[in-house]
Amino acid sequence: MMIRAEFAFKDEEEIVKTIYESIKAERAEGIDKKRSSVDLALNGNTLSVYMSGEDILRLRAVANTWLRLLKIADEMVHVVKGCDTHGF
């Protein structure tokens, strides 16, 4: 039985697109697609992340990894954006 989770992240369209571009390659790296999967969808200012796992433990591991990756990407985009506005 596959268990699924969906997360939607909203921000300025430019920020969401940058986050999407920075993480999309990770989707294909070293994932056992029989046991878990991650799909991404970009729609304007919303990034949707669809995750599934063969059991709750696998889904939790996938969610932990991807939510951490998204958090770091979001933080880095905002840091870089802050540097642009401060003239660094």
BELVENGI-V785575 format. One line per field, one symbol per residue. ss: DSSP state (A for helix, B for strand, O for the rest). burial: I if it has 24 or more other ideal C-beta (glycine too) atoms within 12 Angstrom, else O. A space follows every 50 residues. Layout:
ss = ???
burial = ???
This chain:
ss = OOBBBBBBBBOOAAAAAAAAAAAAAAAAOOOOOOOBBBBBBBBOOBBBBB BBBOOAAAAAAAAAAAAAAAAAAAAAAAAAAAAAAAOO
burial = OOOOIOIOIOOOOOIIOIIIOIIOOOIOOOOOOOOIIIOIOIOOOOIOIO IIIOOOOIIOOIIOIIOOIIOOIIOOIOOOOOOOOOOO
